[in-house]
Amino acid sequence: MIRYHGGPITPNSCGYRAWVGRHAMASFAHSSCLRLAAEVSQSFVLDNGAFSAWKGGQSVDIPGYTKWVRYWERHPGFDWCIIPDLIDGGEGDNDRLIEEWSLPKFQSVPVWHLHESIGRLDRLINAFPRVAFGSSGEFSTPGTEAWWQRMIEAMNHVTDSDGAPVVRIHGLRMMDPRLFSNIPFASVDSCAV
């Protein structure tokens, strides 16, 4: 499992120690940290900044994010990027953002928000090789009883009869060993080092 350490990590000396030889996640909301992360990490992923925007009551600059991804996708350390999403948006809103996204599916990852329907999760796992799980709505706090029940329900759709995932699963804000040691994630991220 790959652990992506999110930024910004300040000062730069701490960012260097956190990312050197590891994997980084850079948010468009804090894009200045990417230069250092790309220089010293093994690989990096790009996040659209929806969580920061949601917390701040703002919206993501999708054209700006797209331009940023287009620039960095050429870097040899680039792994993949999160497709723009609305954390508290409806399924139709998030499906529209996926339809409008122009990068290839092999490097683009949609977010399934835990408050969304299992039917949407099924559609995403049938359309993409990797799906990110985002805690939201009544399941916004990872590790709660309600969150675990929802994850169990989701795992029944994302794993085969042997318990192996049918797509790669990324856990947004799920780099807690109590979480990732019980879920077959391919990768997780956290801004806490």
Summary of the structure (lengths in Angstrom):
residues: 193
radius of gyration: 15.8
end to end distance: 16.6
largest distance: 46.8
contacts: 599
relative contact order: 0.14
helix: 42%
strand: 21%
